[in-house]
Amino acid sequence: MNVLYLDCFSGISGDMVLGALIDAGANQENLFNALKTLSLPESYQLIIKEEKRQGWRGLKATVQVKNPASQLRSLKDIRLLITSSHLPSEVQQTALAIFTNLAAAEGRVHGISPEEVHFHEVGAVDALIEIVGTVILLAEFKIQKIYCSPLPLFSGTANCQHGIIPLPAPATAELIKGVPTRATAITGELVTPTGASIATTLAAEFGPLPALNITCIGYGLGSQDFPQPNFLRVFIGQEKNDKTLKEEDILVLETNIDDMNPEILPAVVNKLLAAGAQDVFLTPLIMKKGRPGYQLTVLCYPQVKEKILTLILKETSTLGVRMRPEKRRILPREIKTFLTPYGPVKVKIAYLANGEIKLKPEFDSCYECALKNNRPIQEVYLAAQSMARESLTKSMAKD
């Protein structure tokens, strides 16, 4: 299985991804020819240049727009440009999923639907080239799975068409909700909305570099100079496509609670999941003196034990937590985003030893799309399930 790892040491942006993939060995001429099929009315130039940041070399990708369109572009306009091109269907669908995710975030910030979002004339061309170009190069490398490091947080302000805004930009903040992050002391934009949309749409998992047989490494440079080298590093390699059950060590943490407001418990569950718990559930109990209560059970990896324990003792009324190590076997799985008529939906895919697959659309994605389109959740769920199965069946047939 061909795998890409996005090492967001100094963040991620669309131009950094392009530069890193080209530096990893992608064919520039093929990229330029494929981008021509977009038939953009604007005249633009994609410049790839080797530069340095704090002594580290890499490639800087820059999109120069010579004659910006006089009108703003909507998501509908973007969709028409992409679907009218001669790009492969899978490239079109993936690029549209990234753009739809970006438009949805912008829409949430401004209180409008994704279809009403308009992209600034120059920014729209930048984003088109960066997003579509990224997907073209991923197809060239035949990437089947993408991992991403936790995204760096940052501070400061930036000027945009709406005036001065805080960093992370509101759209970026929307996109990285629920994504693992890490703190930095950097003042300046490390993660752009385009970069965040690429990462959150395409990454199956966020975490450390997985075990790979690494074949290519690329460095894509950002525009700004920071105290640290401003680059995105990509690793490309092969991950064993193991369809057998994986056995792993897991910790089970339990505590019984009968003396706190049950309205608080759902919030505690959400905090535990955000802190790195693999699963959290509540079991009703009848405790001493006939009191109704709950058993809080948390499954987590040993490396986050102390963080989870501290959170349980801080957020609940309990005075102690039981702990025991256990082993579990799990199916190999990944999460991919599929573009449905209602918007992008994340789908969890599990692989059985006999080659069969199990599909489960993520509820939160389905719920969000159902709300936006005023459609039943079940309708969105079934559409995502159907499109995912159709896409995977075609992909497996090619293999």
C-alpha positions in Angstrom: 0.0 0.0 0.0 1.5 3.4 -1.0 1.3 5.8 1.9 2.0 9.5 2.3 2.9 11.1 5.6 2.5 14.9 6.0 5.0 16.1 8.6 3.6 19.5 9.4 6.7 20.7 11.3 5.9 24.3 10.4 2.3 23.9 9.4 0.7 23.2 6.1 -0.6 25.2 3.1 -1.5 24.4 -0.4 1.7 25.7 -1.9 3.8 23.8 0.6 2.1 20.5 -0.2 2.7 21.1 -4.0 6.3 22.0 -3.4 6.9 19.0 -1.2 5.3 16.5 -3.6 7.3 17.9 -6.5 10.5 17.8 -4.4 9.7 14.2 -3.7 10.0 13.4 -7.4 6.7 14.2 -9.1 6.8 15.1 -12.7 6.4 18.8 -13.2 5.6 18.7 -16.9 2.8 16.2 -16.4 1.4 18.4 -13.6 1.5 21.5 -15.8 -0.2 19.6 -18.7 -2.9 18.2 -16.4 -3.7 21.7 -14.9 -4.2 23.1 -18.4 -7.3 21.0 -18.8 -9.0 23.2 -16.2 -9.4 25.9 -18.9 -9.1 28.8 -16.5 -10.0 32.2 -18.1 -7.2 33.8 -16.1 -3.6 33.7 -17.2 -1.5 32.3 -14.4 2.0 30.9 -13.9 3.0 28.1 -11.5 6.6 28.8 -10.5 8.6 26.1 -8.8 11.9 27.4 -7.4 14.5 26.0 -5.0 15.0 28.2 -2.0 16.2 28.0 1.6 14.5 28.7 5.0 16.9 29.0 8.0 19.5 27.0 6.1 17.1 24.2 4.9 16.6 23.7 1.2 13.3 22.9 -0.4 11.0 23.8 -3.3 8.7 26.9 -3.2 5.6 26.7 -5.3 4.1 30.1 -6.3 1.0 30.8 -8.3 1.1 34.2 -10.1 -2.2 35.4 -11.5 -1.8 37.9 -14.3 -5.4 38.9 -15.1 -7.7 38.1 -12.2 -11.4 37.6 -13.1 -13.6 40.6 -12.3 -16.2 38.4 -10.5 -15.9 36.3 -7.4 -16.1 32.5 -7.8 -18.8 30.4 -6.0 -18.5 26.7 -5.2 -20.8 26.1 -8.2 -18.3 27.8 -10.5 -15.4 25.8 -9.0 -17.4 22.6 -9.4 -18.1 23.4 -13.1 -14.4 24.2 -13.8 -13.3 20.9 -12.3 -16.0 18.6 -13.8 -15.5 20.2 -17.2 -11.8 19.3 -17.2 -10.3 16.1 -18.7 -8.9 15.1 -15.4 -9.7 11.5 -14.2 -12.9 11.1 -12.3 -11.2 10.1 -9.1 -9.0 13.3 -9.2 -12.1 15.4 -9.8 -14.1 13.8 -6.9 -11.2 14.2 -4.5 -10.5 17.8 -5.4 -14.2 18.6 -5.1 -14.3 17.0 -1.7 -11.5 19.2 -0.5 -13.1 22.4 -2.0 -16.5 21.5 -0.5 -15.0 21.0 2.9 -13.3 24.4 2.6 -16.6 26.1 1.5 -18.5 24.4 4.3 -16.0 25.9 6.8 -16.2 29.3 5.3 -20.0 29.0 5.3 -20.1 28.2 9.0 -18.0 31.3 9.8 -20.2 33.6 7.8 -23.5 32.0 8.6 -24.3 31.0 5.0 -24.6 27.8 3.0 -21.5 26.4 1.2 -23.1 27.2 -2.1 -23.3 30.8 -1.2 -19.6 31.1 -0.4 -17.7 33.2 -2.8 -13.9 32.9 -3.1 -11.8 36.0 -3.7 -10.7 36.2 -7.3 -7.0 35.7 -6.8 -7.4 33.4 -3.9 -9.7 31.2 -5.9 -7.1 30.6 -8.6 -4.4 29.9 -6.0 -6.7 27.4 -4.2 -7.7 25.7 -7.5 -4.1 25.2 -8.6 -3.0 24.1 -5.2 -5.8 21.7 -4.5 -6.2 20.2 -7.9 -2.4 20.1 -8.4 -2.1 18.2 -5.1 -4.6 15.6 -6.0 -3.0 15.2 -9.5 0.3 14.5 -7.8 -1.2 12.1 -5.3 -2.6 10.1 -8.2 0.8 10.1 -9.9 2.3 8.6 -6.8 -0.7 6.2 -6.5 -1.1 7.2 -2.9 -3.7 4.9 -1.2 -3.6 6.2 2.4 -2.5 9.5 4.0 -1.3 10.1 7.5 -0.8 13.5 9.0 1.1 14.8 12.1 -0.7 16.8 14.7 -1.2 20.3 13.4 0.7 23.2 15.1 -1.3 26.0 16.8 -0.2 29.6 16.4 -1.3 33.2 17.1 -1.3 36.6 15.6 -3.5 38.5 13.1 -3.8 38.7 9.4 -5.3 41.1 6.8 -8.0 39.8 4.5 -10.9 41.2 2.4 -13.0 41.4 5.6 -10.3 43.3 7.5 -8.0 42.2 10.3 -8.8 38.7 11.6 -7.2 36.6 14.4 -5.1 33.6 13.7 -5.8 30.8 13.2 -8.1 32.2 10.6 -11.8 31.4 11.4 -12.1 29.0 8.5 -8.9 27.2 9.6 -10.2 27.0 13.2 -13.5 25.4 11.9 -11.5 22.9 9.8 -9.2 21.7 12.6 -12.0 21.1 15.1 -11.5 17.6 16.5 -8.0 17.2 15.0 -5.0 16.6 17.2 -2.9 19.7 17.6 0.3 20.8 19.3 1.2 24.2 20.9 3.9 26.5 19.4 5.1 30.0 20.3 5.1 31.1 16.6 3.3 34.3 15.7 2.2 34.0 12.1 0.0 31.8 10.0 1.3 28.2 10.0 -1.8 26.5 8.8 -3.9 28.1 6.0 -7.5 27.3 5.2 -6.4 25.5 2.0 -3.8 23.5 3.9 -6.2 22.6 6.7 -8.8 21.5 4.1 -6.3 19.2 2.3 -5.2 17.7 5.6 -8.6 17.2 7.2 -10.2 15.9 4.0 -7.5 13.4 3.0 -5.8 12.2 6.2 -7.1 8.9 7.5 -5.3 9.3 10.8 -3.4 12.0 12.7 -0.4 10.9 14.7 3.3 10.0 14.5 5.1 8.7 11.4 4.0 5.1 10.9 6.3 2.2 10.1 7.1 2.6 6.4 9.6 1.4 3.8 10.4 5.0 2.8 11.1 5.6 -0.8 10.8 9.4 -1.3 11.1 12.5 0.9 10.2 16.0 -0.2 10.4 19.5 1.4 7.9 22.2 0.5 8.7 25.8 1.6 6.3 28.3 3.0 6.4 32.0 2.2 7.3 33.4 5.6 10.5 33.3 7.6 10.1 32.0 11.2 12.6 31.3 13.9 12.4 27.7 12.8 12.7 26.4 9.2 9.4 27.0 7.5 8.8 23.8 5.6 6.4 20.9 5.2 8.1 17.5 4.9 6.4 14.6 3.1 7.4 10.9 3.4 6.2 8.5 0.7 6.6 4.8 1.1 5.0 1.4 1.4 3.0 0.1 4.3 2.3 -3.6 4.5 -1.3 -4.1 3.3 -2.0 -6.5 6.2 -5.6 -7.7 6.2 -5.2 -9.9 9.3 -6.4 -9.1 12.7 -4.1 -6.8 14.6 -3.5 -7.5 18.3 -2.6 -4.7 20.6 -2.4 -3.8 24.3 -5.1 -1.6 25.7 -5.9 -0.2 29.2 -9.3 -0.4 30.7 -10.1 2.3 33.3 -13.3 2.1 35.3 -15.0 3.9 38.1 -18.5 3.9 39.6 -20.3 7.2 40.1 -23.6 7.8 42.0 -23.2 11.3 43.4 -22.9 13.7 40.5 -25.3 15.5 38.2 -25.8 13.1 35.2 -26.2 16.1 32.9 -22.4 16.6 33.1 -21.5 13.0 32.1 -21.9 13.4 28.3 -19.5 16.4 28.4 -17.0 14.3 30.3 -17.3 11.6 27.7 -16.5 14.1 24.9 -13.5 15.5 26.8 -12.1 12.0 27.4 -12.4 11.2 23.6 -10.7 14.5 22.7 -7.9 13.6 25.2 -7.1 10.4 23.3 -9.4 7.7 24.6 -10.2 5.0 22.1 -13.6 4.4 23.5 -15.8 5.7 26.4 -19.1 4.3 27.6 -21.5 4.5 30.5 -23.3 1.5 32.0 -26.3 2.1 34.4 -25.8 0.5 37.8 -27.8 0.1 41.1 -25.2 0.8 43.8 -25.2 0.6 47.6 -28.3 1.9 49.4 -30.2 1.3 46.2 -28.8 4.4 44.5 -28.9 4.6 40.7 -25.5 5.3 39.3 -23.2 4.7 36.3 -20.0 2.8 35.6 -17.7 5.0 33.5 -15.4 2.8 31.3 -12.5 4.2 29.2 -10.4 2.3 26.8 -7.0 4.0 26.1 -3.4 3.3 25.1 -0.8 3.2 27.9 0.9 6.3 26.7 -2.2 8.5 27.5 -3.0 6.8 30.8 -1.9 9.7 33.1 -3.7 12.3 31.0 -7.0 10.2 31.0 -6.7 9.5 34.8 -6.2 13.2 35.6 -9.2 14.1 33.5 -11.5 11.5 35.2 -10.5 12.6 38.7 -10.8 16.3 37.8 -14.1 16.2 35.9 -16.1 13.6 37.9 -16.9 13.1 41.6 -15.0 9.8 41.9 -12.1 9.4 44.3 -10.5 6.4 42.6 -10.2 4.6 39.3 -9.7 0.9 38.6 -7.1 0.0 36.0 -6.3 -3.2 34.2 -4.3 -4.1 31.0 -6.1 -6.1 28.4 -5.4 -7.3 24.8 -7.8 -6.7 21.9 -7.8 -7.7 18.3 -9.0 -5.2 15.7 -9.6 -5.2 12.0 -7.3 -3.0 9.9 -9.2 0.2 9.2 -8.9 3.6 7.7 -11.1 6.7 7.2 -11.7 8.1 3.7 -13.7 11.1 2.5 -16.3 10.5 -0.3 -18.1 13.3 -2.1 -21.9 12.7 -2.0 -24.7 14.8 -3.5 -25.0 16.3 0.0 -21.4 17.1 0.5 -18.2 15.3 1.7 -18.8 12.4 4.1 -16.1 10.5 6.0 -16.4 6.7 5.9 -14.7 4.2 8.1 -13.4 1.2 6.1 -12.5 -2.1 7.8 -10.8 -5.0 5.9 -11.5 -8.6 6.5 -8.9 -11.4 6.0 -10.9 -12.8 3.0 -10.6 -9.5 1.1 -14.2 -8.3 2.0 -14.7 -4.8 3.4 -17.0 -3.3 6.0 -18.2 0.3 5.5 -19.6 2.7 8.1 -20.2 6.3 7.3 -19.3 8.6 10.2 -22.4 9.9 11.9 -21.1 13.4 12.5 -20.4 13.9 8.8 -23.8 12.5 7.8 -25.5 14.7 10.4 -23.8 17.8 9.3 -24.7 17.2 5.6 -28.3 16.3 6.5 -28.7 19.6 8.4 -27.2 21.6 5.5 -29.4 20.0 2.9 -32.5 19.6 5.1 -32.6 15.9 4.3 -33.1 12.8 6.5 -29.8 11.5 8.1 -30.6 8.0 6.9 -30.7 9.2 3.3 -27.3 10.8 3.6 -25.9 7.7 5.3 -27.1 5.3 2.6 -25.8 7.6 -0.2 -22.4 7.8 1.4 -22.3 4.0 2.0 -23.3 3.4 -1.6 -20.8 5.8 -3.1 -18.0 4.5 -0.9 -18.7 0.9 -1.9 -18.9 1.7 -5.6 -15.6 3.7 -5.5 -13.8 1.0 -3.5 -15.1 -1.8 -5.8 -13.7 0.0 -8.8 -10.4 0.6 -7.1 -10.0 -3.0 -6.0 -10.9 -4.1 -9.6 -8.0 -2.0 -10.9 -5.6 -3.6 -8.4 
